[in-house]
Structures are given as C-alpha cells and as structure tokens.
Amino acid sequence: MFFAASAHAAPLSATSRPDFAVAGLPTRLARVGDGVVAYKTIGSGPPLLLLTGYACSMDSWDGTLVRDLAAGRRLILCDYPGVGRSTALAAPFTMRRLADVAAGLLSALAIPKADVLGWSMGAVAALELALAHPERVGRVACLGAAFSPETVVKSVARMSAMTPEAFRNSLFPKPWREAHPEALSRLPRQTTPIPATTLVGEREALASWPGFTGRISALKAPVLLVVGDEDWVTPPGESAALARQLPSSRLVRMENAGHWLQYQDPAELARLIGWFLKGRPATP
C-alpha cells in the first residue's frame, strides 16, 4: 500500500476548455445478455473502460479528461441499464449485476481484458467488476470511491433532497467555486435524461450493496484511489479505508477538490491516471 502527497486542483482556464464533448461521439449498441448496452469509443491502443456515477450518462465525462486519456488508449464509455438506449434490467438491480453487465460489454466487444476507470458509483462498480471477474481487469483507477454502504445511502438521500441551486452550489468547494465562476459553464450537458425508474433502481442498488468490508482484500489488481479532500459524497476516509485493505493501492488526495473533481482539474487527473495505467508512480 502506498500513499501519495496531496495534489493541487489547478485553476480552470481557456486552454483547459474541452475541444470536444463526449456527447458528440457516435453512440453504438452492443448485445449483452437479453438486452443492449449503449456505448461510445474514442482513441486506439490498450482498452480502458469508463464507468460513470449515479444519475449520470456516459456524456457526463469531462471532455478534457477523455481527450487526454484517449491519447494512446482505446476508451470505452457506456450507459448503465435503463439509461439512454441501454436496456433496463429486470429487478433487482444490484452493483454485482452492474459489474456483470460491464463484463458482458467487454465480451461483446471481444476485449478479453481491460483497465477500468470508475467515478463515484462507477468506482464501486469498477471494484466489484475486478472482484467478480478478475481475469477481465488489469488496473483499476477510482475517483471518489466508497467503502461502506451507509456513507453512500446518506449522500444520495442528501442529494435527492437538494434544490437544483443547492446542488449546483455543492459541486465544488466554496472557495474554489468563488475563484472559478466559469466552472459551471464548463460542465458537460446531460443530453440523456435519466428515467425516474432508473434512478430508483440505482438508489436501490446502492442501498442493498454490502460494502467492501471483509471482501476487498481479495482484490489483487493494482488500484489508484483519487479523492478530493473536500468530498462530502464519499469523504477521503472512504478511500483511505479501501487503501488500508487493498494489497496493491495508491491513494492521492486532491487539495481544494470535491466529489466532482474531474471537472476541476481534468488534465492533472488524466496525467495521474495515465502514469498509473502505465505502471509508473502516480506522483502528484
């Protein structure tokens, strides 16, 4: 287990504005089980599967992060069951079933093994995928991962009770937000509405998730854990708990960053993740 010093969330600038949006990439469909999974690809090289967060579509990924990671890699982004053109799962929707869908997508694309990047709920799904299908996963990079279900359930309930304005104000730490008023205008537009039934299914999956206590130490894959030191959704203690039990992990805390840290310093995140995926130290 290795711990890195804190990294800084650098200011946004005109040069960091994405020169494309994930929403502009063509959507494809893959047959997985009895349904289909909508996905997009960009780049070429070793495969990297991206799993997004709760109540998000694949278009939610930051354009700069995707563009930089795609330099030398084939990125596969996907919509969860019930989102966009992906077929909804019959109840119950669990995190393990989500991991199985991700493995099914890799099989459908004839990808025997891939590295995985997960954000928030996607970080949980990425670790569950590595536990359930270790032969399919190389390295795992997590942004804002969770260790215990109690933390996740409380955070989702808090988000669900927020007004739209309160939610926007919670995305970034207040001092950083005030110093970067342009940040909200850079956020990707959610072009794919998330059906209410899908949100219920995702909430139930998180609520029924057993957490990683007593299980995560079985994971042998190298894992990078990146968390904002002001993350109120999955606080730094969640990633620290994972790091203590993972046989091969590295923990990086981003200063002045929150749960939506990919939108604060996507270029730095891409650098950290890129070095980790190459098997090099993910130094801040």
Buried (B, 14 or more C-beta within 10 A) or exposed (E): EEEBEBBEBBBBEEEBEBEEBBBEBEBBBBEBBEBBBBBBBBBEEBBBBBBBBBBBBBBBBBBBBBBBBBEEBBBBBBBBBBBBEBBBBEEEBBBBBBBBBBBBBBBBBEBEEBBBBBBBBBBBBBBBBBBBBEEBBBBBBBBBBBBBBEBBBEBBEBBEEEEEEEEEEBBBBEEBBEEBEEBEEBEBEEEBEBEEEBBEBBBBBBEBBEBBEEEBEEBEBBBBBBBBBBBBBBBBEBBBBBBEBBEEBBBBBBBBBBBBBBBBBBBBBBBBBBBBBEEEEBEB
